[in-house]
Amino acid sequence: MRHFMKPTMLAVALSLSAVLVNTPVLSPAQAAVQVDFADLVAQASSGVVRISTTKPIKDSEMTRAQAQMLRQYLGEQANVPTIEHGFGTGFFITKDGYILTNHHVVEGAQTITVTLHDRTEMDAVLVGSDEASDIAVLKVKGEQFPALTTSRRQLRVGEPVLAIGSPFGFDYSASAGIVSAKSRNMTPDAAVPFIQTDVALNPGNSGGPLFNQQGEVVGVNSHIFSETGGYMGLSFSIPIDAALHIYEQIKANGKVRRSALGIIVQDVDRNLAEAYGLPRPQGALLTRVGAGSPADLAGLKVGDLVLNFNGAPITQAAELLNLLNRTQPNETFHLTYQRGRQKYVTQGRFAEVPSDVSAGGERQSVGGVRLGLRLKELSPAEAGLLANLGVQGGVMITSVNPVGLAARSGIQAGDVIVGMNHRPTRSVQEMATAVQSLPSKGVVPVQLIRQGTPAIVGMRVE
């Protein structure tokens, strides 16, 4: 299960599953919504599976110091662990063996095993996984699996809901609560609008189903907000319609394509509503418009207020982001916006968001080398800035494993790699080629641009 913390305390990602039933003292209001879920649990449990994974522990994670400490206390012949075991939850979405779960449950897994309700164990194949939405699709061989029914109803705040999963490995635990809020966006560019509930979720619940009173799946359990690492009354699930949208793309193409508008937005408060002459706070206020982006080409500017997108009124920023995440590259868009106190209508065509690619990074070993980097292609605006420096192309580092080879050499997120081992890296493909040419041991030069300044870093390969 993943959990969020206050800005001063970084959240640690954990895996969820379902939860132990807790029976607190109920207020009259709580008692009014208390529902008997016994029949639902009996009927739906067969469609829920436990997911077990194994992945190798990298040298960077099991350091020499840690291994030495184990041998010091357990003896020189002690077996130092090389495999990490993980667990989570999933559920059948089709009768022919397709399973939904979370990306973070199966990320980096070497083997994936699902355990059915009757304790049958089956090997699963990863069809595809999407980090941005935290959705993964698995497949097991067979037919006539107990696929769960998904909801087409509008979920309401205050509605009773139930989760089934394997918190801390306790299989088929159930926990109930209510919908606390909808359309929660945890980051400015969130890929899905989370359902917030007070259902108790703990490590091992990740990827499990969230049910309504009718026994229909309304969400995929994904995160909690916590200052302790455990349940604190704030749980978050991916709406099932958003999860199915991702599932259909992964099943058809093995990946998810996302459209780019090139904006960052925020909500409007009472003061801003008065400044724009609005009767109440509404719309999504543009705080950034990327140069050369579809939004820029459509004439949008920072300070514009989007009020309607493709015929749907926008009351808050999350609604616009959620609608954008349902669009596809090259589709046309129509929107109404306000600049000052004057309203305008414009249209344009979406671009495609470049996918983050792991080149010799955490989920891909190229030539036996793991750099600990995640990369993406440069946007047209970023490539234009480099061109002003006389540099043609490069790859942007989006994240760095703090214990990887790159981090040890001082390479940072935000750096643009333009050459490695005397080879140009003008694209992710060229980066992969350069990584394949690396020696198994030694120091290689890495050319990069950091905050507009060229630099060369010596990276030690081990």
C-alpha atoms as one frame of an Amber mdcrd trajectory, in Angstrom:
protein
   0.000   0.000   0.000   1.146   3.499  -0.683   0.610   6.267   1.796   0.825
  10.031   1.773   2.273  12.151   4.581   2.516  15.809   5.393   5.184  17.686
   3.357   7.622  17.396   6.257   7.252  13.621   6.359   7.665  11.825   3.037
   5.197   9.031   2.374   6.519   5.492   1.963   4.856   3.300  -0.686   3.389
   0.107   0.726   1.168  -2.525  -0.858  -2.534  -2.814   0.093  -5.006  -5.644
   0.017  -8.241  -5.571   2.046  -8.751  -4.910   5.657  -9.653  -6.421   8.975
 -13.202  -5.708  10.045 -13.197  -3.271  12.931 -16.232  -2.647  15.100 -15.941
   0.751  16.762 -18.676   2.285  18.852 -21.090   3.872  16.379 -22.784   7.204
  16.684 -26.480   7.366  15.690 -25.454   8.863  12.333 -22.971   6.057  11.716
 -25.481   3.426  12.764 -27.919   4.786  10.195 -25.603   3.823   7.351 -24.370
   0.556   8.848 -24.975  -2.225   6.314 -24.846  -6.000   6.605 -22.229  -6.993
   4.020 -22.164 -10.705   4.962 -23.917 -11.931   1.807 -21.758  -9.665  -0.358
 -18.531 -11.023   1.157 -19.720 -14.604   0.666 -20.575 -13.997  -2.991 -17.684
 -11.743  -4.027 -14.689 -13.272  -2.241 -14.175 -15.914  -4.936 -13.364 -13.164
  -7.451 -10.586 -11.733  -5.272  -7.030 -13.120  -5.418  -3.927 -12.783  -3.338
  -0.845 -11.700  -5.301   2.642 -12.809  -4.271   5.760 -11.513  -6.014   9.481
 -12.073  -5.915  12.196  -9.808  -7.203  15.964  -9.871  -6.851  17.532  -7.634
  -4.233  20.006  -5.438  -6.072  23.531  -4.877  -4.833  22.591  -1.239  -4.324
  19.822  -2.286  -1.888  21.783  -4.965  -0.035  25.016  -3.066   0.471  28.307
  -4.676   1.373  27.990  -3.143   4.847  24.595  -4.760   5.394  25.826  -8.124
   4.148  28.884  -7.845   6.401  26.660  -7.060   9.387  24.522 -10.138   8.722
  27.596 -12.338   8.554  28.964 -10.748  11.721  25.908 -11.773  13.711  24.955
 -14.963  11.861  28.387 -16.286  10.970  30.543 -16.275   7.864  28.465 -19.010
   6.276  25.219 -17.064   6.690  23.066 -16.933   3.592  22.632 -13.293   2.609
  19.107 -12.843   1.146  19.018 -12.138  -2.571  15.256 -12.318  -3.158  12.604
  -9.918  -1.901   9.029 -11.157  -1.386   6.016  -8.887  -1.824   2.276  -9.287
  -1.613  -0.933  -7.514  -2.517  -4.413  -8.132  -3.842  -6.137  -8.282  -7.207
  -9.482  -9.299  -8.676 -10.826 -10.937 -11.833 -12.217  -8.492 -14.358 -13.032
 -11.107 -17.031 -13.936 -14.794 -16.998 -10.934 -15.659 -19.182  -8.380 -14.686
 -16.534  -7.645 -10.954 -16.704  -6.872  -9.494 -13.273  -6.664  -5.876 -12.114
  -4.213  -4.806  -9.408  -1.870  -1.912  -8.604   1.284  -1.062 -10.521   3.261
  -0.782  -7.290   2.258  -4.317  -6.264   3.980  -5.921  -9.265   6.618  -3.300
 -10.127   9.977  -4.969 -10.778   8.580  -8.439 -10.034  10.529 -11.420 -11.327
   7.708 -13.868 -10.603   4.003 -13.226  -9.954   1.795 -15.841  -8.324  -1.930
 -15.493  -7.654  -3.741 -17.545  -5.017  -7.443 -18.149  -5.604 -10.155 -18.374
  -2.962  -9.891 -22.188  -2.937  -6.106 -21.851  -2.346  -5.213 -22.845  -5.905
  -1.943 -21.148  -6.921  -1.365 -20.001 -10.499   1.476 -18.255 -12.303   0.442
 -14.899 -13.725   1.799 -12.956 -16.697   2.090  -9.163 -16.558   0.136  -7.855
 -19.562   1.073  -4.256 -18.844   1.436  -1.707 -16.085   0.890   2.045 -15.824
   2.774   3.896 -13.100   0.889   7.192 -13.494  -2.491   5.639 -12.670  -1.062
   2.834 -10.462  -2.947   0.204 -12.474  -1.529  -3.129 -13.676  -3.153  -5.924
 -15.664  -2.295  -9.607 -15.119  -3.394 -12.729 -16.995  -3.687 -16.337 -15.863
  -4.489 -19.317 -18.060  -7.956 -20.776 -17.872 -11.643 -20.070 -18.371 -14.765
 -19.459 -16.303 -13.092 -17.490 -13.547 -15.487 -15.634 -11.171 -15.222 -12.146
 -12.690 -16.619  -9.383 -10.492 -19.330  -7.015 -11.670 -18.290  -3.380 -12.052
 -20.546  -0.459 -11.219 -22.067   1.936 -13.724 -23.826   3.923 -11.036 -22.879
   7.371  -9.803 -21.043   6.989  -6.487 -22.302   9.309  -3.738 -20.478  10.809
  -0.769 -21.723   9.075   2.390 -22.488   5.812   0.588 -21.420   2.607   2.443
 -18.528   0.708   0.824 -16.568  -2.462   1.572 -13.033  -3.652   0.827 -11.759
  -7.231   0.567  -8.057  -8.074   0.521  -5.012  -9.406   2.343  -3.714  -6.799
   4.830  -0.403  -7.949   6.290  -1.019 -11.278   4.549  -4.325 -12.031   6.316
  -6.199 -13.317   3.266  -9.799 -12.360   2.522 -10.143  -9.810   5.285 -13.082
  -7.436   4.920 -13.514  -3.879   6.197 -16.325  -1.382   5.703 -16.825   2.365
   5.789 -18.328   5.188   3.774 -17.284   7.347   0.841 -15.737  10.453   2.413
 -15.146  12.444  -0.780 -14.708  12.075  -4.540 -12.312  13.482  -7.145  -9.366
  13.846  -4.794  -6.216  14.808  -6.710  -3.102  14.167  -4.647  -0.727  15.958
  -7.047  -1.176  18.801  -9.574  -0.879  16.353 -12.492  -2.632  13.330 -10.985
  -3.660  10.758 -13.581  -6.826   9.672 -11.754  -9.390  11.284  -9.410  -9.232
   9.235  -6.208 -12.213   8.128  -4.133 -11.573   8.962  -0.478 -13.066   6.606
   2.111 -12.667   5.797   5.791 -12.364   2.067   5.022  -9.438   0.606   6.955
  -6.701  -0.270   4.456  -3.265  -1.563   5.390  -0.183  -3.010   3.665  -1.383
  -5.906   1.511  -4.699  -4.269   0.546  -3.215  -2.685  -2.590  -4.989  -3.661
  -5.776  -8.044  -5.065  -4.045 -11.647  -4.186  -4.940 -13.844  -1.581  -3.268
 -17.547  -2.586  -3.387 -20.809  -0.707  -3.101 -23.872  -2.131  -1.299 -24.989
  -3.938  -4.459 -21.760  -5.964  -4.636 -20.435  -4.001  -7.624 -16.794  -2.923
  -7.791 -16.559   0.869  -7.579 -12.800   1.241  -7.116  -9.325  -0.290  -6.891
  -7.739   0.275  -3.470  -4.444   2.088  -3.839  -3.224   4.516  -1.138  -3.603
   5.718   2.405  -2.647   8.996   4.038  -0.548   8.278   7.099   1.978   9.801
   9.462   2.759   6.414  11.009   2.735   3.966   8.075  -0.576   2.470   9.192
  -4.257   3.248   8.736  -5.377   6.683  10.006  -8.876   6.973   8.534  -7.919
   8.334   5.100  -7.898   5.735   2.315  -7.872   6.312  -1.438  -9.136   4.158
  -4.293  -8.974   4.501  -8.080 -12.495   4.824  -9.553 -13.386   1.701 -11.491
 -14.295   3.612 -14.663 -10.825   5.193 -14.703  -9.236   1.782 -13.997 -11.185
   0.151 -16.833 -10.119   2.943 -19.209  -6.486   2.079 -18.404  -7.211  -1.671
 -18.597  -8.671  -1.411 -22.104  -5.592   0.450 -23.377  -3.153  -1.972 -21.747
  -5.078  -4.993 -23.053  -5.161  -3.574 -26.588  -1.727  -1.928 -26.824   0.317
  -3.086 -23.833   0.703   0.524 -22.701  -1.220   3.738 -22.067  -1.120   6.742
 -24.381  -1.879  10.113 -22.832  -2.626  13.430 -24.453  -0.832  16.635 -23.514
  -2.391  20.085 -23.248   0.642  21.701 -21.623  -0.921  23.420 -18.611  -0.748
  23.535 -14.818  -3.921  24.592 -13.030  -5.213  25.538  -9.594  -8.588  26.095
  -7.942 -10.240  29.488  -7.600 -10.968  30.811  -4.102 -13.426  33.484  -3.002
 -11.030  36.372  -3.595 -10.098  35.216  -7.103 -13.775  34.675  -7.935 -14.417
  38.314  -7.004 -11.430  39.444  -9.086 -12.863  37.657 -12.145 -16.382  38.905
 -11.467 -17.745  35.411 -10.764 -20.759  34.836  -8.494 -18.927  31.915  -6.793
 -15.584  30.101  -7.053 -15.479  28.006 -10.228 -13.214  27.012 -13.099  -9.562
  25.934 -13.410  -7.045  28.783 -13.297  -3.993  28.391 -15.547  -0.781  28.983
 -13.613   1.518  27.728 -16.360   1.234  27.325 -20.134   4.090  25.499 -21.838
   5.729  27.256 -24.770   4.714  25.570 -28.017   2.180  23.368 -26.233  -1.338
  22.730 -27.597  -2.672  25.221 -25.016  -0.181  27.844 -26.180  -1.064  27.229
 -29.834  -4.757  27.611 -28.939  -4.031  31.075 -27.545  -4.269  30.314 -23.828
  -2.166  32.319 -21.363  -1.262  32.219 -17.695  -4.146  33.728 -15.726  -6.867
  32.458 -18.057  -9.733  30.682 -16.327 -11.100  27.548 -18.020 -14.875  27.331
 -17.458 -15.934  24.629 -19.918 -14.080  21.758 -21.571 -15.603  19.810 -24.467
 -19.085  20.763 -23.321 -18.560  19.925 -19.638 -18.665  22.780 -17.100 -15.557
  23.048 -14.898 -16.158  23.958 -11.251 -12.716  22.983  -9.934  -9.263  22.151
 -11.279  -9.578  18.418 -10.526 -12.511  18.130 -12.932 -10.463  19.509 -15.814
  -7.530  17.188 -15.054  -9.842  14.195 -14.869 -11.405  15.040 -18.236  -7.978
  15.558 -19.815  -6.894  12.119 -18.645  -9.753  10.552 -20.646  -8.624  12.095
 -23.937  -6.308  10.662 -26.583  -3.419  12.212 -28.544  -4.403  14.028 -31.757
  -8.021  14.472 -30.636  -9.457  17.960 -30.944 -10.583  19.922 -27.900 -12.979
  22.834 -27.423 -12.963  25.010 -24.346 -14.432  28.207 -22.977 -12.168  30.417
 -20.902 -12.250  33.804 -19.258  -9.491  36.397 -19.505 -10.078  39.269 -17.141
 -13.869  39.541 -17.293 -14.263  38.634 -20.947 -15.153  35.108 -22.086 -13.633
  33.446 -25.165 -13.948  30.145 -27.026 -11.003  28.320 -28.570 -10.052  24.908
 -29.903  -6.951  22.907 -30.705  -5.470  19.427 -31.022  -3.780  17.413 -28.284
  -0.158  16.327 -28.463   1.088  13.080 -26.886   2.772  12.930 -23.510   6.235
  11.324 -23.863   6.367   8.189 -21.728   8.991   7.949 -19.046  11.404   5.229
 -20.154  13.782   3.227 -18.041  17.117   2.927 -19.831  19.328   0.570 -17.887
  17.306   1.616 -14.849  15.363  -0.092 -12.138  13.182  -2.299 -14.316  15.535
  -2.870 -17.234  19.057  -4.208 -17.350  20.931  -3.295 -20.523  24.227  -5.057
 -20.990  24.145  -6.082 -17.331  24.324  -2.441 -16.172  21.768  -0.817 -13.859
  22.181   2.950 -13.766  19.212   3.731 -11.515  17.704   6.326 -13.870  14.294
   7.071 -15.317  14.283   9.137 -18.504  11.933  10.853 -20.910  12.219  12.406
 -24.334  12.532  16.195 -24.414   9.419  18.224 -25.127   9.612  20.680 -28.060
   9.985  23.560 -25.604  12.848  21.824 -23.735  14.569  20.923 -27.002  14.252
  24.554 -28.095  15.986  25.789 -24.942  18.869  23.388 -25.540  19.105  24.501
 -29.160  19.783  28.025 -27.870  22.831  26.549 -26.138  23.964  24.909 -29.371
  22.920  21.434 -28.207  20.834  19.257 -30.518  18.736  16.853 -28.485  19.154
  14.949 -25.236  17.202  12.932 -22.664  15.769  14.349 -19.448  16.340  12.537
 -16.135  13.018  12.398 -14.294  14.185  10.479 -11.206  17.360   8.969  -9.773
  17.611   5.948  -7.492  19.552   7.382  -4.507  21.690   4.245  -4.236  22.190
   3.615  -7.965  25.344   4.023 -10.049  24.236   7.367 -11.458  23.493   8.859
  -8.041  26.901   7.806  -6.735  28.456   9.812  -9.569  26.494  12.948  -8.715
  23.952  12.758 -11.556  20.669  14.416 -10.544  17.001  14.532 -11.533  16.524
  17.434 -13.953  19.880  16.895 -15.670  19.751  16.448 -19.436  22.168  13.779
 -20.688  23.509  14.702 -24.127  26.316  12.137 -24.379  27.604   9.014 -22.665
  30.835   7.113 -23.185  31.661   9.300 -26.233  28.304   8.547 -27.868  25.530
  11.118 -28.437  22.259  10.575 -26.535  19.821  12.742 -28.482  16.925  10.346
 -27.787  15.999   7.532 -25.422  16.890   5.045 -28.162  20.385   6.520 -28.507
  20.665   6.453 -24.714  19.856   2.738 -24.705  22.498   2.171 -27.400  25.062
   4.094 -25.353  24.233   2.057 -22.246  24.723  -1.181 -24.194  28.225  -0.047
 -25.105  29.288   0.531 -21.490  32.086  -1.629 -20.139  31.298  -4.015 -17.302
  33.749  -2.124 -15.101  35.506   1.231 -15.157  34.758   4.964 -15.413  32.961
   6.533 -18.383  32.339  10.230 -19.148  28.756  11.499 -19.132  28.023  14.826
 -20.850  25.052  16.688 -19.456  23.349  20.040 -19.130  22.509  21.127 -15.587
  20.480  24.309 -15.126  21.640  25.573 -18.490  25.338  24.881 -17.862  27.285
  22.106 -19.680  29.144  19.648 -17.484  30.962  16.320 -17.729  30.663  13.717
 -14.960  32.810  10.621 -14.550  30.475   7.685 -13.822  31.981   4.587 -12.262
  30.431   1.371 -13.611  30.476  -1.650 -11.325
